[in-house]
Amino acid sequence: MDEETTLVEYRTEQDGDKFVAFDSTGELVGAYDSEEQARTDVERAKLETRCTSTRRFCFTLHSLR
């Protein structure tokens, strides 16, 4: 798998009355009313990252044939 996508981690922080989620590059994933909403979207982002990485890996394998 791609080194860049395997290094992506996520964190959530409380910011006033909101919860914000960031990836390890500092990119904002989103701002949410509850910590549960933030965690749910972080899980979605993790899945999206894995799917993108898998597609990239499969495309690379296919192009090597």
N, CA, C and O atoms as a printed pandas DataFrame, in Angstrom:
     atom_number atom_name residue_name chain_id  residue_number  x_coord  y_coord  z_coord
0              1         N          MET        A               1    0.825   -1.178    0.000
1              2        CA          MET        A               1    0.000    0.000    0.000
2              3         C          MET        A               1    0.873    1.246    0.000
3              4         O          MET        A               1    2.064    1.179    0.303
4              5         N          ASP        A               2    0.298    2.337   -0.328
5              6        CA          ASP        A               2    0.957    3.615   -0.451
6              7         C          ASP        A               2    1.383    4.141    0.919
7              8         O          ASP        A               2    0.574    4.193    1.846
8              9         N          GLU        A               3    2.663    4.535    1.048
9             10        CA          GLU        A               3    3.167    5.011    2.339
10            11         C          GLU        A               3    2.398    6.215    2.842
11            12         O          GLU        A               3    2.124    6.330    4.037
12            13         N          GLU        A               4    2.051    7.112    1.934
13            14        CA          GLU        A               4    1.368    8.343    2.337
14            15         C          GLU        A               4    0.038    8.051    3.022
15            16         O          GLU        A               4   -0.268    8.650    4.053
16            17         N          THR        A               5   -0.753    7.143    2.467
17            18        CA          THR        A               5   -2.066    6.883    3.044
18            19         C          THR        A               5   -1.986    6.032    4.296
19            20         O          THR        A               5   -2.875    6.116    5.143
20            21         N          THR        A               6   -0.960    5.221    4.443
21            22        CA          THR        A               6   -0.863    4.413    5.649
22            23         C          THR        A               6   -0.424    5.252    6.838
23            24         O          THR        A               6   -0.589    4.823    7.980
24            25         N          LEU        A               7    0.132    6.440    6.601
25            26        CA          LEU        A               7    0.577    7.295    7.684
26            27         C          LEU        A               7   -0.502    8.260    8.165
27            28         O          LEU        A               7   -0.291    8.972    9.146
28            29         N          VAL        A               8   -1.642    8.299    7.501
29            30        CA          VAL        A               8   -2.705    9.222    7.880
30            31         C          VAL        A               8   -3.356    8.746    9.169
31            32         O          VAL        A               8   -3.831    7.615    9.273
32            33         N          GLU        A               9   -3.363    9.642   10.144
33            34        CA          GLU        A               9   -4.036    9.385   11.408
34            35         C          GLU        A               9   -5.004   10.537   11.629
35            36         O          GLU        A               9   -4.890   11.583   10.989
36            37         N          TYR        A              10   -5.939   10.348   12.518
37            38        CA          TYR        A              10   -6.961   11.352   12.763
38            39         C          TYR        A              10   -7.042   11.663   14.245
39            40         O          TYR        A              10   -6.749   10.822   15.095
40            41         N          ARG        A              11   -7.447   12.894   14.533
41            42        CA          ARG        A              11   -7.658   13.279   15.935
42            43         C          ARG        A              11   -8.884   14.182   16.018
43            44         O          ARG        A              11   -9.235   14.863   15.054
44            45         N          THR        A              12   -9.520   14.178   17.165
45            46        CA          THR        A              12  -10.641   15.085   17.413
46            47         C          THR        A              12  -10.300   15.943   18.625
47            48         O          THR        A              12   -9.633   15.498   19.560
48            49         N          GLU        A              13  -10.770   17.169   18.584
49            50        CA          GLU        A              13  -10.541   18.112   19.678
50            51         C          GLU        A              13  -11.818   18.889   19.922
51            52         O          GLU        A              13  -12.604   19.126   19.005
52            53         N          GLN        A              14  -12.013   19.278   21.160
53            54        CA          GLN        A              14  -13.139   20.146   21.462
54            55         C          GLN        A              14  -12.698   21.579   21.218
55            56         O          GLN        A              14  -11.611   21.983   21.633
56            57         N          ASP        A              15  -13.542   22.341   20.548
57            58        CA          ASP        A              15  -13.268   23.746   20.257
58            59         C          ASP        A              15  -14.522   24.532   20.627
59            60         O          ASP        A              15  -15.440   24.673   19.819
60            61         N          GLY        A              16  -14.549   25.036   21.846
61            62        CA          GLY        A              16  -15.756   25.705   22.337
62            63         C          GLY        A              16  -16.856   24.681   22.507
63            64         O          GLY        A              16  -16.685   23.691   23.219
64            65         N          ASP        A              17  -17.986   24.912   21.857
65            66        CA          ASP        A              17  -19.098   23.962   21.951
66            67         C          ASP        A              17  -19.119   22.975   20.780
67            68         O          ASP        A              17  -20.072   22.207   20.641
68            69         N          LYS        A              18  -18.096   22.985   19.948
69            70        CA          LYS        A              18  -18.000   22.082   18.796
70            71         C          LYS        A              18  -16.854   21.094   18.995
71            72         O          LYS        A              18  -15.973   21.292   19.831
72            73         N          PHE        A              19  -16.894   20.037   18.210
73            74        CA          PHE        A              19  -15.797   19.073   18.144
74            75         C          PHE        A              19  -15.275   19.109   16.723
75            76         O          PHE        A              19  -16.046   19.031   15.766
76            77         N          VAL        A              20  -13.972   19.228   16.588
77            78        CA          VAL        A              20  -13.369   19.279   15.260
78            79         C          VAL        A              20  -12.471   18.071   15.074
79            80         O          VAL        A              20  -11.861   17.583   16.026
80            81         N          ALA        A              21  -12.396   17.600   13.858
81            82        CA          ALA        A              21  -11.559   16.450   13.517
82            83         C          ALA        A              21  -10.554   16.882   12.461
83            84         O          ALA        A              21  -10.886   17.591   11.511
84            85         N          PHE        A              22   -9.312   16.436   12.652
85            86        CA          PHE        A              22   -8.218   16.739   11.736
86            87         C          PHE        A              22   -7.516   15.449   11.353
87            88         O          PHE        A              22   -7.509   14.482   12.114
88            89         N          ASP        A              23   -6.921   15.444   10.155
89            90        CA          ASP        A              23   -6.056   14.320    9.820
90            91         C          ASP        A              23   -4.629   14.689   10.199
91            92         O          ASP        A              23   -4.374   15.806   10.650
92            93         N          SER        A              24   -3.694   13.753   10.018
93            94        CA          SER        A              24   -2.316   13.977   10.467
94            95         C          SER        A              24   -1.581   15.034    9.656
95            96         O          SER        A              24   -0.504   15.476   10.055
96            97         N          THR        A              25   -2.142   15.445    8.526
97            98        CA          THR        A              25   -1.527   16.526    7.761
98            99         C          THR        A              25   -2.038   17.882    8.214
99           100         O          THR        A              25   -1.610   18.917    7.702
100          101         N          GLY        A              26   -2.976   17.877    9.197
101          102        CA          GLY        A              26   -3.547   19.121    9.693
102          103         C          GLY        A              26   -4.793   19.553    8.949
103          104         O          GLY        A              26   -5.394   20.576    9.277
104          105         N          GLU        A              27   -5.189   18.772    7.936
105          106        CA          GLU        A              27   -6.384   19.116    7.169
106          107         C          GLU        A              27   -7.631   18.876    8.014
107          108         O          GLU        A              27   -7.777   17.836    8.655
108          109         N          LEU        A              28   -8.520   19.855    8.000
109          110        CA          LEU        A              28   -9.769   19.752    8.733
110          111         C          LEU        A              28  -10.678   18.722    8.065
111          112         O          LEU        A              28  -10.979   18.829    6.877
112          113         N          VAL        A              29  -11.107   17.735    8.829
113          114        CA          VAL        A              29  -12.072   16.751    8.332
114          115         C          VAL        A              29  -13.471   17.332    8.457
115          116         O          VAL        A              29  -14.297   17.177    7.558
116          117         N          GLY        A              30  -13.739   18.008    9.589
117          118        CA          GLY        A              30  -15.034   18.633    9.784
118          119         C          GLY        A              30  -15.210   19.147   11.196
119          120         O          GLY        A              30  -14.398   18.876   12.080
120          121         N          ALA        A              31  -16.292   19.898   11.393
121          122        CA          ALA        A              31  -16.675   20.414   12.710
122          123         C          ALA        A              31  -18.062   19.857   13.028
123          124         O          ALA        A              31  -18.931   19.816   12.157
124          125         N          TYR        A              32  -18.264   19.434   14.258
125          126        CA          TYR        A              32  -19.465   18.692   14.627
126          127         C          TYR        A              32  -20.036   19.181   15.950
127          128         O          TYR        A              32  -19.332   19.762   16.776
128          129         N          ASP        A              33  -21.314   18.936   16.127
129          130        CA          ASP        A              33  -21.987   19.324   17.364
130          131         C          ASP        A              33  -21.682   18.390   18.521
131          132         O          ASP        A              33  -21.788   18.787   19.682
132          133         N          SER        A              34  -21.304   17.154   18.219
133          134        CA          SER        A              34  -21.022   16.197   19.293
134          135         C          SER        A              34  -19.748   15.416   18.986
135          136         O          SER        A              34  -19.329   15.299   17.835
136          137         N          GLU        A              35  -19.150   14.889   20.041
137          138        CA          GLU        A              35  -17.955   14.073   19.879
138          139         C          GLU        A              35  -18.285   12.796   19.106
139          140         O          GLU        A              35  -17.462   12.306   18.333
140          141         N          GLU        A              36  -19.478   12.264   19.313
141          142        CA          GLU        A              36  -19.893   11.053   18.592
142          143         C          GLU        A              36  -19.958   11.303   17.088
143          144         O          GLU        A              36  -19.528   10.461   16.300
144          145         N          GLN        A              37  -20.493   12.453   16.687
145          146        CA          GLN        A              37  -20.541   12.791   15.259
146          147         C          GLN        A              37  -19.131   12.904   14.696
147          148         O          GLN        A              37  -18.865   12.445   13.585
148          149         N          ALA        A              38  -18.228   13.513   15.458
149          150        CA          ALA        A              38  -16.840   13.658   15.001
150          151         C          ALA        A              38  -16.195   12.290   14.830
151          152         O          ALA        A              38  -15.541   12.032   13.820
152          153         N          ARG        A              39  -16.376   11.416   15.808
153          154        CA          ARG        A              39  -15.788   10.069   15.716
154          155         C          ARG        A              39  -16.370    9.284   14.545
155          156         O          ARG        A              39  -15.648    8.563   13.857
156          157         N          THR        A              40  -17.668    9.423   14.319
157          158        CA          THR        A              40  -18.308    8.727   13.196
158          159         C          THR        A              40  -17.712    9.186   11.868
159          160         O          THR        A              40  -17.445    8.365   10.990
160          161         N          ASP        A              41  -17.505   10.488   11.718
161          162        CA          ASP        A              41  -16.948   10.981   10.461
162          163         C          ASP        A              41  -15.480   10.618   10.318
163          164         O          ASP        A              41  -15.006   10.404    9.202
164          165         N          VAL        A              42  -14.745   10.545   11.431
165          166        CA          VAL        A              42  -13.356   10.088   11.372
166          167         C          VAL        A              42  -13.318    8.643   10.886
167          168         O          VAL        A              42  -12.463    8.293   10.072
168          169         N          GLU        A              43  -14.221    7.804   11.365
169          170        CA          GLU        A              43  -14.277    6.412   10.892
170          171         C          GLU        A              43  -14.587    6.362    9.402
171          172         O          GLU        A              43  -14.019    5.543    8.680
172          173         N          ARG        A              44  -15.486    7.232    8.932
173          174        CA          ARG        A              44  -15.792    7.310    7.503
174          175         C          ARG        A              44  -14.550    7.720    6.725
175          176         O          ARG        A              44  -14.258    7.151    5.674
176          177         N          ALA        A              45  -13.825    8.697    7.232
177          178        CA          ALA        A              45  -12.609    9.175    6.554
178          179         C          ALA        A              45  -11.542    8.082    6.509
179          180         O          ALA        A              45  -10.846    7.932    5.505
180          181         N          LYS        A              46  -11.415    7.318    7.600
181          182        CA          LYS        A              46  -10.459    6.203    7.622
182          183         C          LYS        A              46  -10.821    5.173    6.561
183          184         O          LYS        A              46   -9.949    4.690    5.838
184          185         N          LEU        A              47  -12.101    4.837    6.465
185          186        CA          LEU        A              47  -12.551    3.870    5.464
186          187         C          LEU        A              47  -12.297    4.397    4.060
187          188         O          LEU        A              47  -11.850    3.658    3.184
188          189         N          GLU        A              48  -12.581    5.665    3.852
189          190        CA          GLU        A              48  -12.348    6.276    2.541
190          191         C          GLU        A              48  -10.861    6.228    2.185
191          192         O          GLU        A              48  -10.508    5.956    1.037
192          193         N          THR        A              49  -10.007    6.486    3.144
193          194        CA          THR        A              49   -8.560    6.432    2.919
194          195         C          THR        A              49   -8.126    5.017    2.550
195          196         O          THR        A              49   -7.335    4.827    1.626
196          197         N          ARG        A              50   -8.642    4.026    3.270
197          198        CA          ARG        A              50   -8.302    2.625    2.957
198          199         C          ARG        A              50   -8.794    2.237    1.569
199          200         O          ARG        A              50   -8.088    1.556    0.826
200          201         N          CYS        A              51  -10.001    2.667    1.219
201          202        CA          CYS        A              51  -10.553    2.336   -0.105
202          203         C          CYS        A              51   -9.723    2.971   -1.212
203          204         O          CYS        A              51   -9.431    2.328   -2.220
204          205         N          THR        A              52   -9.350    4.216   -1.030
205          206        CA          THR        A              52   -8.528    4.908   -2.026
206          207         C          THR        A              52   -7.179    4.224   -2.173
207          208         O          THR        A              52   -6.683    4.032   -3.283
208          209         N          SER        A              53   -6.597    3.861   -1.050
209          210        CA          SER        A              53   -5.304    3.191   -1.069
210          211         C          SER        A              53   -5.404    1.833   -1.769
211          212         O          SER        A              53   -4.523    1.468   -2.547
212          213         N          THR        A              54   -6.463    1.098   -1.496
213          214        CA          THR        A              54   -6.669   -0.210   -2.128
214          215         C          THR        A              54   -6.861   -0.057   -3.634
215          216         O          THR        A              54   -6.297   -0.825   -4.415
216          217         N          ARG        A              55   -7.657    0.935   -4.045
217          218        CA          ARG        A              55   -7.851    1.169   -5.485
218          219         C          ARG        A              55   -6.527    1.497   -6.158
219          220         O          ARG        A              55   -6.232    0.992   -7.241
220          221         N          ARG        A              56   -5.733    2.342   -5.518
221          222        CA          ARG        A              56   -4.436    2.732   -6.065
222          223         C          ARG        A              56   -3.529    1.508   -6.199
223          224         O          ARG        A              56   -2.842    1.343   -7.207
224          225         N          PHE        A              57   -3.532    0.656   -5.176
225          226        CA          PHE        A              57   -2.721   -0.553   -5.172
226          227         C          PHE        A              57   -3.160   -1.491   -6.304
227          228         O          PHE        A              57   -2.322   -2.033   -7.024
228          229         N          CYS        A              58   -4.475   -1.680   -6.457
229          230        CA          CYS        A              58   -4.986   -2.566   -7.522
230          231         C          CYS        A              58   -4.658   -2.012   -8.903
231          232         O          CYS        A              58   -4.300   -2.766   -9.807
232          233         N          PHE        A              59   -4.780   -0.708   -9.067
233          234        CA          PHE        A              59   -4.458   -0.091  -10.343
234          235         C          PHE        A              59   -2.976   -0.305  -10.670
235          236         O          PHE        A              59   -2.623   -0.599  -11.812
236          237         N          THR        A              60   -2.120   -0.157   -9.664
237          238        CA          THR        A              60   -0.680   -0.361   -9.864
238          239         C          THR        A              60   -0.393   -1.800  -10.269
239          240         O          THR        A              60    0.387   -2.049  -11.188
240          241         N          LEU        A              61   -1.031   -2.753   -9.574
241          242        CA          LEU        A              61   -0.841   -4.160   -9.919
242          243         C          LEU        A              61   -1.293   -4.438  -11.351
243          244         O          LEU        A              61   -0.608   -5.127  -12.106
244          245         N          HIS        A              62   -2.444   -3.897  -11.711
245          246        CA          HIS        A              62   -2.983   -4.121  -13.044
246          247         C          HIS        A              62   -2.062   -3.530  -14.114
247          248         O          HIS        A              62   -1.862   -4.144  -15.162
248          249         N          SER        A              63   -1.508   -2.359  -13.861
249          250        CA          SER        A              63   -0.667   -1.705  -14.860
250          251         C          SER        A              63    0.699   -2.404  -15.006
251          252         O          SER        A              63    1.402   -2.180  -15.991
252          253         N          LEU        A              64    1.073   -3.246  -14.033
253          254        CA          LEU        A              64    2.346   -3.973  -14.122
254          255         C          LEU        A              64    2.228   -5.222  -15.000
255          256         O          LEU        A              64    3.238   -5.811  -15.385
256          257         N          ARG        A              65    1.031   -5.610  -15.306
257          258        CA          ARG        A              65    0.849   -6.836  -16.115
258          259         C          ARG        A              65    1.178   -6.611  -17.553
259          260         O          ARG        A              65    1.079   -7.534  -18.361
